[in-house]
Amino acid sequence: MLEGVLGIGRALAAIMIASLLVACQPDRAGHGIGADDKTTTSRNIADALDRQTADSRKARISGVEYDLYVDVHSSTEKFSGEVTVRFELTDPSSDLNIDFGGGTVQGVLVNGNPIRVDYNGFFLTLPSGTLQSGANSVAVEFEHSYDEDGTGLHRFVDPEDGLIYLYTYLWPYYANRLFPAFDQPNLKAEISLTVRAPAEWTVVSTGTGTAEPYDDDSTLWRFSTTPKMSTYVFSLHAGPYMVWEDDADGVPIRLMARQSLAKFVAVDEWFDVTKRGLEYYGRYFDIPYPFGKYDQLIVPNFTIGAMENIAAVTFAERYVQRQVSDRTERESRASVILHEMAHMWFGNLVTHDWWNGLWLNESFATQTAAMALLETTEFTDAWHGFFTNAKRRAYERDSRVTTHPIELPVNSTADFFSVFDAITYQKGSSVLKQLAHYVGEENYRRGVSAYLKKHSYGSTELEDFIGHQEKSAAIDLDAWSDEWLYQPGFNTLSVSVDCGSDGLRSLTVLQTAPDEHPFLRHHQLDVALYSLDDTGKLLPGDVFSLEIEGAKTMVDPPSGRPCPALVNPNHKDWAYARIALDDRTVEVLREQLSDIPEPLTRSIFLTALFDRAMAGDMSLADYIGHAMRLAKNEQNVRIQQQISSSIVAAIDLMQRLRPETDDALASLLPELELQSFRYAADATTGDLKRIWFNTFIGVVSTETGVATVRALLNGTTEMPGLQISADIRWVLLIILSRNGVADIDALLAAESSSDISDFGAKSSLTANAAMPDEATKAKWLSELQNPENLTGLARQRAVMAGLFPSNQTALQLELLGQVLDALPELSKTADPYFMSSYASVLLTPMCLPESGALMQKALDEHADQLNSTALRFLREAHQADRECLALRSVLQ
């Protein structure tokens, strides 16, 4: 501990000498040694902040400032620090909490006076008698272990060179694992940070840092005071990162990564997207980038894809490939860079008041990233990608029994997985796209700009955003908000046509909703009519705009229009609504799908065919035939990617539906393996080669196919133009492992000795877990259920990823009872990120009466013992299993 940095170190030392200090270390139950067992507050003792407590605290506190010192030099097991919190208090008549999860408190001063530490492992309680109206100051000396699950202050040791890297992930309620704080988004504060770190390290935070020598082997970093900001977007990153520097029209920009990963980072591409994005957003929002400098760090074992820490954004290492990146990987990388950048304005400069507003931040960043991709990168068909990726995920999530409105109450930070999903991100962004189309793109932009300017450095409610849209467009959005933001589910559109000898007489757009959520909405959309010429060739669509509401919307077309062969009721995909196909349309698509001129429309109809197959209205084998016929002549790389991913998904489901699908798979798989391998070998571009190679490795399971995988691994077979990189070698090994090749142990040992990287270590775990052996599965499941044995969320997720592939549902069923029985205890002890992975990845569909019965039994007996995360994913798994069983019954 560096005494005196904040002026409280010596005072606290004196308190300790006088025996007035009680150190408080939380035990496993969350109680503090030396603290009274009886809490002095009515707040729940839990690793969470409830809305009522947050609102009550916000009503009493303002003008928050933090002076924070953190020492990451003195210990490899934990970090230590001192923080002084200054704030204005309106009502000192009741106790006040400061959040601090899982640490140790050495001492507390309130307004200069030492107090007995009242700390329960989750928050400190400041007695009312120590507080005063107006200005208050609280100083705390603390310690905390480094985290291994990607939250708080995470510590990583690179297995390749032994170097140590630290980074923070503080969303939604993990800032209090870094330092004692009022950890809620609407208590924005100015933060001054000082860090002691090893001399060879770079330290990064929100402010601009300067380093000065402290002693022979450490450096003191002092950072400029931040503007008013929420605690969850603060950051502290440190380590011997490789650093690249550039400038974006006067804004200093840096990119950082581990030294062992540095040679694989696409630095020029990363900086190019960054520069273009900063210029685009400054122009679109009519507000220059507000935070002085812009750092981006690629960090190991990251829990999510990326995090929008102000001026110090963190990205998962999955955005770096150890081979040449294909188009999908480049687009994903650019999209996430632009998504996090959008948050600098929308989310960081202006922040939601509480977590019910998370959707608006994330939806807006997702929508705006698509706009920025289109305007500033090679991906000028970004809205097409939005349909094939974002919309697909939104519809899937919205069809689950756990669906919810976009805007909904969030009772506690422990419930964040109730809003951290594809409704928050993808559905919300789809609805914002519809809103922009409804009010007009320029009106929408002006409303956003006005909203950001008025509420800069503050926090807002949904009504603030909607109010600016109403003012900009001069339109009342009350009804729109109610039906789109406060009602769950989605609509399905279909078309009825009345034709005669004189052509099209009338057209009706039909709107339906699921029985559980029977809400019909207003849609502003375009309709396209496609007719055939005299030779039977499909003509370009005749497009017109249409507003629909209710179950039926009648259209009287101008006279003389021919009877359409196809109708797309959601041309250009403005509406958040699926389309349903009748049998006649399916037959037309069988012959004419490839003739539709617009790539996005081909994608829309292909998706509708896939939806029919997944619902049992078309066989999965028939869908694969449709898709492969389209693939023969399809020129659009995005549709080729869609064909590939949908075929892999269909085969995965068919594997789960064995033995009913045995005959179909016996016919399909050899041809699919051969065709996809051939398409990859013959592809004229690297992007197409990777798409069809990924198709091959996604479906391969025959004896011949597995032999080809082995030949690729040992080099006796080559894929022309494709480097079999270390990453791809591990994919091939996982395939061999799950298919039970006899010498897999020797193959894995050899690969692990040649690839000692972190990626190699995690891939080895996946491959080992994938072995089709019940004893092996039981061993790994036991490790997962005792996380202290298998530490680190990244390693745990690697095991989960391999445990139950689609060709091993019999083994999965054998262990299903053990998976389910552990849920109540894990709900008490495991972090929500672990629980979300455990309950979703280990409960993939088995499509059997026995599996559904076991999940129903767990719901009946344990629902009240499960936390919100475990309960959500168990309910969804049960629904998916029942739906898959229904497909099995169709096949029987």
Summary of the structure (lengths in Angstrom):
residues: 892
radius of gyration: 28.6
end to end distance: 69.9
largest distance: 101.6
contacts: 3090
relative contact order: 0.06
helix: 46%
strand: 21%
